[in-house]
Each structure stands twice: as C-alpha cells, then as structure tokens.
Amino acid sequence: MSYEESPCLDPQPPYVTESNERPFTEPEPRERLGESSVAPAAATEPPKAKVAVFPALPVQAMQQRTHLPQRFWSWIGLKDKTLFDLLQLLGASIAVPVFLALLTYQQAKTADDRQRHEMMSNYFDEMTELMLNKNLGEPEQNSKVQSMARARTLSTLRQLDGERKGQLLKFLYESNLIGQCKLSSKPGQPTACQVSVLDLNGARLNETTFDQPVPLPGINLTAAFLPGAQLPKFDLSRAQLQNATLEGANLTEALLNQAQMVKVQLVNAVLKDANLYKATLNGAFMRKADLSGATLTEAKLDQADLQDANLSNATLTKAILQKAILKNANLNNADLAGANLKEAKLTGADLTSANLENADLSGADLSGAILTETNLKGAKWDNNTEFPTGFDRKGKGMQK
C-alpha cells in the first residue's frame, strides 16, 4: 500500500529502520517529490553520544529512534536526549530540595548557636550578681543562694556544647567556686586548697573541650560525667574525681598527682605519660586504659580493674595493688619494685623485663604470666602464690 493510500492520519513520511541495531534514516527531499535520481548513498550511522554506562539500564535502547520514542521525546522537549541527559535533569530536581534542607539545617544551627551564646551571657550575669550582692563564695554565704547557683549551673551545662562547657568550667574555677589549689612558694610545703562552693555531682560534662590546657588543680568534679573529655597536659593535681566517668578521655601527660579517683571510670582512657604520683584509685575501673610510661609511684590501686590495660614502661614503685585485677595486662619493662601485689590477679600478664624486686606476691595468681627476664630478686611469695607452669623459682632470689 502506497503512502497516499495509507489510512494513517500522520502527515509525516514513513521512517525506515533496517534493523533493531541501526538508527532510522529519512529519504532525501527529491525522493519525496517523486524526482528521479541515482540511488541514495547508504545511510551512515551518526556518531554515538558519550554517555555514562549504567549496566542495569539499556542505554543503547534509549538512543534508538523508533517512531513512538521520537514523537514522545519531541513532545516533552527532550528530543535527541540520552539517558545521561535525563539523569542530569533529574539530578537538578533532586538538588533543589537537598539545598533547601541544608539551608534549613544551617539556619537552625545558627539559631541554636545564638541561643547558647545568650544562655552563657545570662548565666555569667546571674552568677556575678550572686557573688557581688548575695555573698556567693564567701564564708557568710546563704545556703539557699548556694543551692540556687548549683541548680542554675547544672541546668546550663546540660544545654551547652563541649566548647562552652569548657568556658563555663574555667569561669567557675577562676571564680573559686569549684575548688582551687594554690602552689606553695616554699619547697616541701603542702599545697593550700580551698573547699568547693558548688557541688557538680552528676554534672553532664561530656565532650567538654578547651582551646588550650587550663590549670585546674583541686577542682571538684565528683561523680561528674566526662566521657571523651580532651584534657591532655591539664593540671588536675589534687582534683576530686571520685565516681567520675572519664571513659575514653584523653589525659595524656596530665598532672593527676594526689588526685582522689576512687571508683573512677577510665575504660579505654589514654593516660600515657600521665603523673599519678600518690593518686588514690581504689576500685577504679580501668580496663584497656593506656597507662604506658605513666608515673604511679605510691599510688593506691586496691581492687582496681586493670584488665588488658597497657602499663608498659610505667613506674609503679611502692604502689599498692592488693587484689587488683591485672589479667592480660601489658607490664613489659614496668617498674614494680616494692609494690604490694597481695592476692593480685596477674594471669596472662606480660611481665617481660619488668622489675619486681622486693615486691609482695603473697597469694598472687601468676598462672600463664610471661616472666621472661623478670627481676624477682627479694620478691615475697607464699603457698597461695600461683606461678606459670614449669616456672623455676630457683636462682630468682625470691623469699618465702
């Protein structure tokens, strides 16, 4: 049936497709006008557009120009578009709501930051008013005023970010409201410490950060919540940290000498090269803590849990570790001379090259411990002391 006889209402000329793999071609204009001419040259395949390859989608099928797709793409204004072009168009439509969401988030963040700034400013004003006009921090202070200041402080801390929490703590410390110790100018003289005015028991101080190390000797943070706190090289000597949570905190090279840290939580905390001279850590929970190179001379660690802790190269001379748990602890090259390890659990501990001279190992469990080149001269033991299988005490200089 000729083109003129076709009942199709479409006035467009027919399209020729040689195969499903080749694009259509249109006859030359002179053929449509009925003019005689030489056979048209073989149709040449147009160059393929560069598109992204998506294995799950038929890109070549999208490029073929059959009758229906050609009219469809022309109708919606996407003639000669590839799948990659379509994805770009869809990407633009997705980018708009994403941009609006990000803008909304940034506006909310700015509003929160402004609110916290105003909160801090109001807090400083209120506390200054209490100190100047209500004798807060003075011997004649009213207990009601003290309770009011504590409640306001705890409420504010719960709503601040880590950086502002650090600023608030610094303000309280410098105002002599949360304890403070002043170093004596005379060598050998005890440090003078003031009693804390505000009790921060249970204060939410998580993620507290400081722009630089701040001296906070004598600070009272009893039962404070400080997981992940960044306190490297901080002076926390004589600090009150009983029952405080410092899990995962960074206390590298911190000064914690004579600090009160009974039952403190220091799991996974980093105390590398920290000074814990005469610190009280009875019942402390310190599993997997890094205490490598730390000074724990004369520290009290009765019943402390130091399982899997790193104490390599640490100094624990004359430390009290009675009933302490040191299972699988790394004590490589540690100095435990004169330490009290009565009934301590040292199963699987690595004591390679450690110094245990004159240490008390009465009732200690050393089964499975590594005692390679360990100095045990003068170390005490009794019938309840358990040694590694095959360990020969002869020639070690131990005393029973």
C-alpha positions as a LaTeX table, in Angstrom:
\begin{tabular}{lrrr}
\hline
Residue & $x$ (\AA) & $y$ (\AA) & $z$ (\AA) \\
\hline
Met1 & 0.00 & 0.00 & 0.00 \\
Ser2 & 1.44 & 3.37 & $-1.04$ \\
Tyr3 & 1.91 & 6.30 & 1.23 \\
Glu4 & $-1.01$ & 8.15 & $-0.38$ \\
Glu5 & $-3.33$ & 5.20 & 0.26 \\
Ser6 & $-2.38$ & 4.80 & 3.94 \\
Pro7 & $-5.24$ & 5.48 & 6.34 \\
Cys8 & $-2.77$ & 6.82 & 8.92 \\
Leu9 & $-3.61$ & 10.40 & 9.79 \\
Asp10 & 0.01 & 11.24 & 10.50 \\
Pro11 & 1.18 & 13.53 & 7.67 \\
Gln12 & 4.83 & 12.70 & 8.31 \\
Pro13 & 6.66 & 10.44 & 5.83 \\
Pro14 & 7.44 & 6.88 & 6.82 \\
Tyr15 & 10.62 & 6.06 & 8.67 \\
Val16 & 12.88 & 3.29 & 7.58 \\
Thr17 & 14.67 & 1.09 & 10.04 \\
Glu18 & 16.86 & $-1.63$ & 8.64 \\
Ser19 & 17.26 & $-3.50$ & 11.93 \\
Asn20 & 16.89 & $-3.09$ & 15.59 \\
Glu21 & 20.59 & $-2.24$ & 15.83 \\
Arg22 & 20.60 & 0.63 & 13.26 \\
Pro23 & 19.02 & 4.07 & 13.60 \\
Phe24 & 16.28 & 5.22 & 11.23 \\
Thr25 & 17.02 & 7.37 & 8.14 \\
Glu26 & 14.83 & 9.69 & 6.14 \\
Pro27 & 14.75 & 9.75 & 2.31 \\
Glu28 & 16.28 & 12.68 & 0.53 \\
Pro29 & 13.80 & 15.52 & $-0.31$ \\
Arg30 & 13.88 & 14.80 & $-4.04$ \\
Glu31 & 12.60 & 11.27 & $-3.46$ \\
Arg32 & 9.66 & 12.60 & $-1.57$ \\
Leu33 & 8.84 & 14.89 & $-4.54$ \\
Gly34 & 8.93 & 11.98 & $-7.00$ \\
Glu35 & 12.09 & 13.14 & $-8.78$ \\
Ser36 & 14.28 & 10.55 & $-10.44$ \\
Ser37 & 17.80 & 10.32 & $-9.16$ \\
Val38 & 20.52 & 7.89 & $-8.53$ \\
Ala39 & 20.14 & 5.59 & $-5.61$ \\
Pro40 & 20.91 & 7.41 & $-2.42$ \\
Ala41 & 24.13 & 6.64 & $-0.71$ \\
Ala42 & 23.99 & 4.14 & 2.09 \\
Ala43 & 22.92 & 5.74 & 5.30 \\
Thr44 & 25.75 & 6.44 & 7.61 \\
Glu45 & 25.28 & 5.84 & 11.30 \\
Pro46 & 25.55 & 9.11 & 13.24 \\
Pro47 & 28.29 & 9.24 & 15.88 \\
Lys48 & 27.16 & 7.90 & 19.20 \\
Ala49 & 26.90 & 10.39 & 22.01 \\
Lys50 & 29.16 & 9.84 & 25.00 \\
Val51 & 27.03 & 8.59 & 27.85 \\
Ala52 & 27.67 & 7.16 & 31.27 \\
Val53 & 27.42 & 3.40 & 31.41 \\
Phe54 & 24.72 & 2.03 & 33.67 \\
Pro55 & 24.76 & $-1.78$ & 33.43 \\
Ala56 & 21.23 & $-2.16$ & 34.77 \\
Leu57 & 19.69 & 0.27 & 32.22 \\
Pro58 & 19.52 & $-0.21$ & 28.41 \\
Val59 & 21.39 & 2.90 & 27.27 \\
Gln60 & 21.54 & 1.82 & 23.59 \\
Ala61 & 17.81 & 1.22 & 23.55 \\
Met62 & 17.30 & 4.80 & 24.73 \\
Gln63 & 19.40 & 6.05 & 21.81 \\
Gln64 & 17.46 & 4.18 & 19.11 \\
Arg65 & 14.93 & 6.40 & 17.36 \\
Thr66 & 11.86 & 4.40 & 16.62 \\
His67 & 8.65 & 6.17 & 15.63 \\
Leu68 & 6.99 & 6.27 & 19.05 \\
Pro69 & 10.02 & 7.38 & 21.15 \\
Gln70 & 10.89 & 10.09 & 18.61 \\
Arg71 & 7.47 & 11.66 & 18.88 \\
Phe72 & 7.47 & 11.24 & 22.69 \\
Trp73 & 10.82 & 12.99 & 23.20 \\
Ser74 & 9.79 & 15.79 & 20.80 \\
Trp75 & 6.50 & 16.25 & 22.62 \\
Ile76 & 8.17 & 16.67 & 26.07 \\
Gly77 & 11.01 & 18.79 & 24.69 \\
Leu78 & 13.77 & 16.22 & 25.14 \\
Lys79 & 14.45 & 15.35 & 21.52 \\
Asp80 & 17.86 & 13.77 & 20.92 \\
Lys81 & 18.42 & 13.42 & 24.68 \\
Thr82 & 20.32 & 10.47 & 26.13 \\
Leu83 & 19.83 & 8.65 & 29.41 \\
Phe84 & 22.74 & 10.62 & 30.85 \\
Asp85 & 20.98 & 13.89 & 29.92 \\
Leu86 & 17.83 & 12.63 & 31.63 \\
Leu87 & 19.75 & 11.77 & 34.80 \\
Gln88 & 21.30 & 15.24 & 34.81 \\
Leu89 & 17.82 & 16.76 & 34.62 \\
Leu90 & 16.58 & 14.59 & 37.47 \\
Gly91 & 19.71 & 15.47 & 39.47 \\
Ala92 & 18.83 & 19.14 & 39.26 \\
Ser93 & 15.33 & 18.45 & 40.58 \\
Ile94 & 16.80 & 16.48 & 43.49 \\
Ala95 & 19.46 & 19.10 & 44.23 \\
Val96 & 16.85 & 21.77 & 44.99 \\
Pro97 & 15.25 & 20.03 & 48.00 \\
Val98 & 18.69 & 18.92 & 49.20 \\
Phe99 & 19.90 & 22.52 & 49.07 \\
Leu100 & 16.79 & 23.70 & 50.91 \\
Ala101 & 17.32 & 21.03 & 53.58 \\
Leu102 & 20.93 & 22.09 & 54.07 \\
Leu103 & 19.90 & 25.73 & 54.25 \\
Thr104 & 17.27 & 24.90 & 56.87 \\
Tyr105 & 19.83 & 22.93 & 58.88 \\
Gln106 & 22.33 & 25.79 & 58.77 \\
Gln107 & 19.69 & 28.28 & 59.86 \\
Ala108 & 18.69 & 26.02 & 62.77 \\
Lys109 & 22.34 & 25.57 & 63.74 \\
Thr110 & 22.88 & 29.33 & 63.70 \\
Ala111 & 19.77 & 29.84 & 65.83 \\
Asp112 & 20.97 & 27.22 & 68.34 \\
Asp113 & 24.39 & 28.83 & 68.49 \\
Arg114 & 22.84 & 32.23 & 69.14 \\
Gln115 & 20.60 & 30.76 & 71.84 \\
Arg116 & 23.55 & 29.10 & 73.60 \\
His117 & 25.54 & 32.33 & 73.42 \\
Glu118 & 22.70 & 34.23 & 75.08 \\
Met119 & 22.34 & 31.47 & 77.67 \\
Met120 & 26.03 & 31.73 & 78.57 \\
Ser121 & 25.86 & 35.51 & 78.78 \\
Asn122 & 22.82 & 35.38 & 81.06 \\
Tyr123 & 24.48 & 32.73 & 83.23 \\
Phe124 & 27.62 & 34.82 & 83.72 \\
Asp125 & 25.48 & 37.84 & 84.63 \\
Glu126 & 23.45 & 35.86 & 87.17 \\
Met127 & 26.48 & 34.29 & 88.83 \\
Thr128 & 28.27 & 37.63 & 89.00 \\
Glu129 & 25.18 & 39.11 & 90.65 \\
Leu130 & 25.13 & 36.30 & 93.23 \\
Met131 & 28.82 & 36.77 & 94.02 \\
Leu132 & 28.65 & 40.55 & 94.30 \\
Asn133 & 25.32 & 41.01 & 96.05 \\
Lys134 & 24.49 & 37.64 & 97.63 \\
Asn135 & 27.95 & 36.74 & 99.00 \\
Leu136 & 28.24 & 33.56 & 96.93 \\
Gly137 & 31.65 & 32.08 & 97.61 \\
Glu138 & 32.10 & 33.99 & 100.86 \\
Pro139 & 32.12 & 32.50 & 104.39 \\
Glu140 & 28.83 & 34.22 & 105.18 \\
Gln141 & 27.08 & 32.90 & 102.08 \\
Asn142 & 23.49 & 31.72 & 102.36 \\
Ser143 & 22.89 & 28.00 & 101.74 \\
Lys144 & 19.80 & 28.89 & 99.72 \\
Val145 & 21.90 & 31.04 & 97.41 \\
Gln146 & 24.40 & 28.21 & 97.07 \\
Ser147 & 21.66 & 25.75 & 96.11 \\
Met148 & 20.26 & 28.23 & 93.62 \\
Ala149 & 23.66 & 28.68 & 91.99 \\
Arg150 & 24.19 & 24.91 & 91.77 \\
Ala151 & 20.80 & 24.29 & 90.16 \\
Arg152 & 21.38 & 27.08 & 87.63 \\
Thr153 & 24.83 & 25.72 & 86.81 \\
Leu154 & 23.70 & 22.12 & 86.24 \\
Ser155 & 20.76 & 23.27 & 84.12 \\
Thr156 & 23.00 & 25.43 & 81.94 \\
Leu157 & 25.62 & 22.71 & 81.49 \\
Arg158 & 23.03 & 20.29 & 80.13 \\
Gln159 & 22.23 & 22.65 & 77.27 \\
Leu160 & 25.72 & 23.76 & 76.22 \\
Asp161 & 28.07 & 22.34 & 73.63 \\
Gly162 & 31.51 & 20.98 & 74.56 \\
Glu163 & 33.42 & 24.21 & 73.95 \\
Arg164 & 31.10 & 26.34 & 76.07 \\
Lys165 & 31.13 & 23.74 & 78.84 \\
Gly166 & 34.87 & 24.24 & 78.98 \\
Gln167 & 34.42 & 28.00 & 79.18 \\
Leu168 & 31.89 & 27.64 & 81.99 \\
Leu169 & 34.18 & 25.35 & 83.99 \\
Lys170 & 37.05 & 27.78 & 83.56 \\
Phe171 & 34.83 & 30.63 & 84.80 \\
Leu172 & 33.75 & 28.66 & 87.89 \\
Tyr173 & 37.31 & 27.63 & 88.68 \\
Glu174 & 38.75 & 31.12 & 88.32 \\
Ser175 & 35.90 & 32.41 & 90.50 \\
Asn176 & 36.95 & 29.95 & 93.24 \\
Leu177 & 33.55 & 28.25 & 93.12 \\
Ile178 & 34.56 & 24.64 & 92.34 \\
Gly179 & 37.71 & 24.22 & 94.39 \\
Gln180 & 41.16 & 25.53 & 93.78 \\
Cys181 & 44.67 & 24.75 & 94.95 \\
Lys182 & 47.46 & 27.29 & 95.13 \\
Leu183 & 51.02 & 26.03 & 94.98 \\
Ser184 & 53.22 & 26.86 & 97.93 \\
Ser185 & 56.23 & 29.04 & 97.24 \\
Lys186 & 58.28 & 27.03 & 99.75 \\
Pro187 & 59.62 & 23.63 & 98.67 \\
Gly188 & 58.20 & 20.77 & 100.71 \\
Gln189 & 55.27 & 22.80 & 102.00 \\
Pro190 & 51.78 & 21.36 & 101.37 \\
Thr191 & 49.63 & 22.93 & 98.71 \\
Ala192 & 46.80 & 25.10 & 100.02 \\
Cys193 & 43.41 & 24.05 & 98.62 \\
Gln194 & 40.03 & 25.70 & 99.00 \\
Val195 & 36.79 & 23.84 & 99.57 \\
Ser196 & 34.44 & 23.71 & 96.60 \\
Val197 & 31.50 & 26.10 & 96.85 \\
Leu198 & 29.41 & 24.47 & 94.12 \\
Asp199 & 28.83 & 20.73 & 94.09 \\
Leu200 & 28.93 & 19.48 & 90.49 \\
Asn201 & 27.98 & 15.94 & 91.47 \\
Gly202 & 26.44 & 14.33 & 88.40 \\
Ala203 & 27.12 & 17.28 & 86.10 \\
Arg204 & 26.84 & 16.46 & 82.38 \\
Leu205 & 30.26 & 17.46 & 81.09 \\
Asn206 & 30.52 & 15.04 & 78.19 \\
Glu207 & 32.58 & 16.20 & 75.18 \\
Thr208 & 33.98 & 19.11 & 77.18 \\
Thr209 & 36.80 & 20.79 & 75.29 \\
Phe210 & 39.22 & 23.60 & 75.98 \\
Asp211 & 41.07 & 25.69 & 73.43 \\
Gln212 & 44.28 & 25.14 & 75.42 \\
Pro213 & 45.41 & 23.34 & 78.60 \\
Val214 & 43.96 & 25.04 & 81.67 \\
Pro215 & 45.40 & 24.61 & 85.19 \\
Leu216 & 42.62 & 23.17 & 87.36 \\
Pro217 & 44.38 & 21.86 & 90.49 \\
Gly218 & 41.96 & 20.93 & 93.25 \\
Ile219 & 38.88 & 21.10 & 91.03 \\
Asn220 & 35.90 & 19.18 & 92.40 \\
Leu221 & 34.30 & 17.00 & 89.73 \\
Thr222 & 32.97 & 14.24 & 91.97 \\
Ala223 & 30.62 & 11.93 & 90.03 \\
Ala224 & 30.83 & 14.24 & 87.02 \\
Phe225 & 30.04 & 12.79 & 83.59 \\
Leu226 & 33.08 & 13.42 & 81.36 \\
Pro227 & 33.32 & 10.65 & 78.72 \\
Gly228 & 35.62 & 11.53 & 75.85 \\
Ala229 & 36.87 & 14.69 & 77.55 \\
Gln230 & 40.00 & 16.16 & 75.98 \\
Leu231 & 42.31 & 17.06 & 78.87 \\
Pro232 & 45.87 & 16.43 & 77.66 \\
Lys233 & 48.60 & 18.11 & 79.71 \\
Phe234 & 46.00 & 19.54 & 82.12 \\
Asp235 & 46.93 & 20.21 & 85.72 \\
Leu236 & 44.38 & 18.21 & 87.71 \\
Ser237 & 46.57 & 17.62 & 90.72 \\
Arg238 & 44.58 & 17.02 & 93.91 \\
Ala239 & 41.40 & 17.01 & 91.86 \\
Gln240 & 38.28 & 15.40 & 93.32 \\
Leu241 & 37.24 & 12.81 & 90.73 \\
Gln242 & 35.59 & 10.13 & 92.86 \\
Asn243 & 32.99 & 8.14 & 90.89 \\
Ala244 & 33.57 & 10.38 & 87.88 \\
Thr245 & 33.06 & 8.95 & 84.38 \\
Leu246 & 36.09 & 9.57 & 82.17 \\
Glu247 & 35.63 & 6.69 & 79.78 \\
Gly248 & 37.64 & 7.24 & 76.59 \\
Ala249 & 39.03 & 10.53 & 77.93 \\
Asn250 & 42.37 & 11.86 & 76.76 \\
Leu251 & 44.58 & 12.59 & 79.78 \\
Thr252 & 47.93 & 12.26 & 78.05 \\
Glu253 & 50.70 & 13.84 & 80.16 \\
Ala254 & 48.09 & 15.16 & 82.59 \\
Leu255 & 49.08 & 16.02 & 86.16 \\
Leu256 & 46.94 & 13.89 & 88.48 \\
Asn257 & 49.28 & 13.61 & 91.41 \\
Gln258 & 47.43 & 13.10 & 94.70 \\
Ala259 & 44.11 & 13.17 & 92.86 \\
Gln260 & 41.18 & 11.44 & 94.56 \\
Met261 & 39.87 & 8.99 & 91.96 \\
Val262 & 38.13 & 6.24 & 93.94 \\
Lys263 & 35.92 & 4.13 & 91.66 \\
Val264 & 36.58 & 6.42 & 88.71 \\
Gln265 & 35.59 & 5.08 & 85.27 \\
Leu266 & 38.61 & 5.15 & 82.95 \\
Val267 & 37.81 & 2.40 & 80.44 \\
Asn268 & 39.75 & 2.96 & 77.19 \\
Ala269 & 41.09 & 6.23 & 78.59 \\
Val270 & 44.50 & 7.47 & 77.49 \\
Leu271 & 46.82 & 8.38 & 80.37 \\
Lys272 & 50.08 & 7.96 & 78.53 \\
Asp273 & 52.97 & 9.57 & 80.44 \\
Ala274 & 50.49 & 10.97 & 82.99 \\
Asn275 & 51.65 & 11.78 & 86.52 \\
Leu276 & 49.56 & 9.87 & 89.08 \\
Tyr277 & 52.00 & 10.10 & 91.96 \\
Lys278 & 50.22 & 9.14 & 95.20 \\
Ala279 & 46.86 & 9.21 & 93.43 \\
Thr280 & 44.05 & 7.23 & 95.05 \\
Leu281 & 42.48 & 4.86 & 92.52 \\
Asn282 & 40.97 & 2.20 & 94.78 \\
Gly283 & 38.27 & 0.29 & 92.94 \\
Ala284 & 38.92 & 2.21 & 89.73 \\
Phe285 & 37.59 & 0.63 & 86.54 \\
Met286 & 40.46 & 0.98 & 84.04 \\
Arg287 & 40.09 & $-1.84$ & 81.54 \\
Lys288 & 42.05 & $-1.32$ & 78.31 \\
Ala289 & 43.34 & 2.02 & 79.56 \\
Asp290 & 46.66 & 3.22 & 78.15 \\
Leu291 & 48.98 & 3.98 & 81.06 \\
Ser292 & 52.20 & 3.41 & 79.18 \\
Gly293 & 55.02 & 5.48 & 80.64 \\
Ala294 & 52.76 & 6.78 & 83.41 \\
Thr295 & 54.06 & 7.52 & 86.90 \\
Leu296 & 52.09 & 5.69 & 89.60 \\
Thr297 & 54.65 & 5.78 & 92.38 \\
Glu298 & 52.98 & 5.08 & 95.74 \\
Ala299 & 49.59 & 5.17 & 94.06 \\
Lys300 & 46.72 & 3.32 & 95.74 \\
Leu301 & 45.10 & 0.81 & 93.38 \\
Asp302 & 43.45 & $-1.66$ & 95.75 \\
Gln303 & 40.93 & $-3.81$ & 93.83 \\
Ala304 & 41.38 & $-1.68$ & 90.73 \\
Asp305 & 40.37 & $-3.38$ & 87.46 \\
Leu306 & 43.28 & $-3.05$ & 85.03 \\
Gln307 & 42.46 & $-5.99$ & 82.80 \\
Asp308 & 44.01 & $-5.65$ & 79.32 \\
Ala309 & 45.49 & $-2.30$ & 80.35 \\
Asn310 & 48.77 & $-1.08$ & 78.88 \\
Leu311 & 51.26 & $-0.38$ & 81.67 \\
Ser312 & 54.42 & $-0.86$ & 79.66 \\
Asn313 & 57.31 & 1.27 & 80.90 \\
Ala314 & 55.09 & 2.56 & 83.72 \\
Thr315 & 56.54 & 3.35 & 87.15 \\
Leu316 & 54.65 & 1.62 & 89.97 \\
Thr317 & 57.30 & 1.57 & 92.68 \\
Lys318 & 55.75 & 1.02 & 96.12 \\
Ala319 & 52.29 & 1.14 & 94.57 \\
Ile320 & 49.51 & $-0.68$ & 96.41 \\
Leu321 & 47.82 & $-3.15$ & 94.06 \\
Gln322 & 46.30 & $-5.53$ & 96.59 \\
Lys323 & 43.59 & $-7.69$ & 94.97 \\
Ala324 & 43.97 & $-5.66$ & 91.79 \\
Ile325 & 42.92 & $-7.30$ & 88.51 \\
Leu326 & 45.80 & $-7.25$ & 86.03 \\
Lys327 & 44.69 & $-10.11$ & 83.82 \\
Asn328 & 46.39 & $-9.96$ & 80.39 \\
Ala329 & 47.83 & $-6.56$ & 81.27 \\
Asn330 & 50.94 & $-5.36$ & 79.47 \\
Leu331 & 53.59 & $-4.73$ & 82.14 \\
Asn332 & 56.53 & $-5.02$ & 79.80 \\
Asn333 & 59.52 & $-3.21$ & 81.32 \\
Ala334 & 57.33 & $-1.80$ & 84.11 \\
Asp335 & 58.93 & $-0.88$ & 87.43 \\
Leu336 & 57.06 & $-2.58$ & 90.28 \\
Ala337 & 59.86 & $-2.54$ & 92.83 \\
Gly338 & 58.46 & $-2.76$ & 96.35 \\
Ala339 & 54.87 & $-2.89$ & 95.07 \\
Asn340 & 52.16 & $-4.60$ & 97.10 \\
Leu341 & 50.59 & $-7.24$ & 94.84 \\
Lys342 & 49.00 & $-9.42$ & 97.51 \\
Glu343 & 46.24 & $-11.59$ & 96.00 \\
Ala344 & 46.51 & $-9.69$ & 92.74 \\
Lys345 & 45.26 & $-11.40$ & 89.56 \\
Leu346 & 48.13 & $-11.43$ & 87.06 \\
Thr347 & 47.00 & $-14.34$ & 84.89 \\
Gly348 & 48.31 & $-13.98$ & 81.36 \\
Ala349 & 50.06 & $-10.70$ & 82.18 \\
Asp350 & 53.19 & $-9.81$ & 80.23 \\
Leu351 & 55.95 & $-9.06$ & 82.75 \\
Thr352 & 58.83 & $-9.29$ & 80.31 \\
Ser353 & 61.83 & $-7.36$ & 81.67 \\
Ala354 & 59.65 & $-5.98$ & 84.48 \\
Asn355 & 61.23 & $-5.09$ & 87.81 \\
Leu356 & 59.51 & $-6.85$ & 90.73 \\
Glu357 & 62.38 & $-6.55$ & 93.17 \\
Asn358 & 61.13 & $-6.73$ & 96.78 \\
Ala359 & 57.52 & $-6.83$ & 95.57 \\
Asp360 & 54.98 & $-8.72$ & 97.67 \\
Leu361 & 53.39 & $-11.53$ & 95.63 \\
Ser362 & 51.74 & $-13.35$ & 98.53 \\
Gly363 & 48.62 & $-15.09$ & 97.26 \\
Ala364 & 49.05 & $-13.57$ & 93.79 \\
Asp365 & 47.92 & $-15.52$ & 90.73 \\
Leu366 & 50.67 & $-15.50$ & 88.08 \\
Ser367 & 49.44 & $-18.52$ & 86.13 \\
Gly368 & 50.05 & $-18.05$ & 82.42 \\
Ala369 & 52.06 & $-14.88$ & 83.03 \\
Ile370 & 55.17 & $-14.15$ & 80.97 \\
Leu371 & 58.17 & $-13.80$ & 83.27 \\
Thr372 & 60.95 & $-13.61$ & 80.71 \\
Glu373 & 63.93 & $-11.73$ & 82.16 \\
Thr374 & 61.73 & $-10.50$ & 85.01 \\
Asn375 & 63.63 & $-9.29$ & 88.07 \\
Leu376 & 62.17 & $-11.15$ & 91.07 \\
Lys377 & 65.03 & $-10.62$ & 93.47 \\
Gly378 & 63.73 & $-10.33$ & 97.04 \\
Ala379 & 60.11 & $-10.77$ & 95.91 \\
Lys380 & 57.90 & $-12.39$ & 98.56 \\
Trp381 & 55.66 & $-15.38$ & 97.89 \\
Asp382 & 53.72 & $-17.96$ & 99.90 \\
Asn383 & 51.95 & $-21.27$ & 99.42 \\
Asn384 & 48.97 & $-19.49$ & 97.86 \\
Thr385 & 51.07 & $-17.85$ & 95.17 \\
Glu386 & 50.49 & $-19.45$ & 91.75 \\
Phe387 & 53.28 & $-19.39$ & 89.19 \\
Pro388 & 53.25 & $-20.24$ & 85.48 \\
Thr389 & 53.52 & $-23.93$ & 84.61 \\
Gly390 & 57.15 & $-25.01$ & 84.59 \\
Phe391 & 58.39 & $-21.84$ & 86.25 \\
Asp392 & 61.57 & $-22.47$ & 88.26 \\
Arg393 & 61.90 & $-20.22$ & 91.31 \\
Lys394 & 65.45 & $-21.36$ & 91.96 \\
Gly395 & 68.05 & $-18.77$ & 91.27 \\
Lys396 & 65.48 & $-15.97$ & 91.19 \\
Gly397 & 66.37 & $-14.72$ & 94.67 \\
Met398 & 62.75 & $-14.87$ & 95.85 \\
Gln399 & 61.80 & $-15.02$ & 99.52 \\
Lys400 & 59.10 & $-17.12$ & 101.10 \\
\hline
\end{tabular}
